[in-house]
């Protein structure tokens, strides 16, 4: 199966999309190299788009913003893996389970990166696109069935993972953004 098809399916129909992702058995490294990292580059490049419709934005500020956003989502992936595997060790007992957790985090972050790219392309600071972030907990909830999360911990896992997936990039962007002049 195609990675981009999986991304489209998990966004439009999360339950079917997660099943498709698990059936396709695409290695996590391939998803990182073929989808996530190129999307982070596109996100960084999208920071230059506001220079087109706002002449007060300098090249240096756009460059620093691009570096901050790239770093934010790159670092977030690894921190979220570490935290979730520490909080839920049953999710990383086997290589297959570990790969599913990595896929879960990657595809959810890909959704957030897509939203961030769309928001950078629009000429407003406050875009309705960011409200679509509220769809992420639903995607996360539908993905728990494929992760071997115990039935009594599904709601807790959904809340924790959604909070990490939504909150950590925002927090990192804020902290790293303090270094932007």
N, C-alpha and C positions, 0 to 999 in steps of 0.2 A: 504494500500500500504506500501511497504517497504521504509524506509528512504534512504537506499543505492541506491535503484532503482531510487528514485527521484533525488538524487545527480547525478547519471550517466546521467539521462535524461536531467536535466537542463544544464549540461555541453555539451552534444552532440547535443541537440536540444533545445535551450533556450525557445522558444515560447511554444513548447509542454511540456517541463519540468515545466515551471511556471504554466501552466494550470493543470498539473498532481499534483503539490504540493498543489494548491488551492482545487482541488477536493478531495485529500486524507485527508485533515483536521487533519493532525498529529499535536498535540499540540507542541507549541514552546519549552516547558520544556523538552518534550521527545526528540526533535531534539538536544537540548543542551546536555542532559545526554547521549543519545545513539550514537551521531555522533560527535558533535563539540568538547566536552571535551575529549573523547577518542582520537580524531585526534590530539588535542593539546598535549596530552601525547605522542603519537607516534612522533610528531614533536620534542618534547623535547628529546626523546630517540634517534631520528635520529642525534642529535648533537654529539653523541658518535661514529658514523660511521666513520667520518674522522680520528679518532685515528687509525683505521685499516690500512689505506694507507699513513698516515703521522705520523711518530714517534715523531715529534717535538710538537705535540699537546698534552697537558697534560689533565689528567682527570678533574682537577679543572676548567680549561678553558672550557672544554666541558660541565661540569655541570652548570657553570655560563651562558654559551650561551644557554643551554636548558631552564634554568629558565627565561632568558631574552625573548626568543621567546615565551614561554608559556604565560608569563605575557603580552607581546606585543599584542598578538591576543585576550587574555581574556579581557584586558582593552579596546582594540579597539572596541569590540562588544558593550560595554555599552556606550562608548563615541559617537560612530556613531549613536546609537539609540537616544541618547539625542539630538545631533545636528540636525539630520534629522527631528525628531518630533518637534523641536523648529522652524526650518525653514519652515516646511510644516505641520502646525497643522491640516490641513484637512485630513492628512493621519492617524491620531490617534483619530478621533472623536468617533469611535465605537470600541468595543473590537475586532470585526472581522477585521477591517482596521488596528488596532494596531498589531494584530497577523500576518497579511500579510506583514507589514513593517518589523517586527522581522524576519519572514521567509526570506524575501528579503535580509536582511543584513546577516543572518546566512548562507544561501546557497552560497552567493557570497564570504563570508569569508572562507567557507569550500573549495571553489575552490582555493583560495589563499594559504590556509594551505597545500593543496595537492601539489601545485606547490613548496612551500617552502620545503616540505618533499622530493620531487624528487630532488630539487637542493642540498639538504644536502647529498643525497645518491651518488651524482656524485663527482668525484675527482677534479673538477675544480671550482675555485672561480667564474668564469664568465661562466654561463651555458646558453645554448639556451632555457632551460626550462623557464627562467625568462621572455623571450620575450612573452610567452603565457599569461603573465599578461595583455597584450594589448587586449586580448579577453574579459576581464572583462567588459569593457564599453558596448560591444555588448550584453553580458548576462544581464547587468543592463537595457539597453534600451528595450530588449524584455520583461523584467519583469515589466515595468511600466504599461503595459496594465492591469495587475491584481491588481494594487495598488490604483486605483481611483485617479491617477494624472490627473489634468485637461489637456486637449489636448494642450493648449497653453504653458504649463509648462513642457512638456515631455522632451524636449531637455535640458532645464535648470536643471531639476531634474537629468537627466542622467549624466550631467557634474558634478554637485555637489556631487552626490552619488558616482560616479566613482572616483572622486578626493579624497573623504574621504576614500573610501574603499582601494584605492591604496596608498594614501599618509600617512594616519594616522599610519598604521602599520610600514611603513618605518621610519617615524619620531620618533615613540615610540621606535622602535628597536635601532635607533641611540642614543636617549637620555638614554635609559636604558643600552645600550652597553658601555656608558661612565664609568659605574661602574664596568665593567669587567676588571680584571687585566690582 
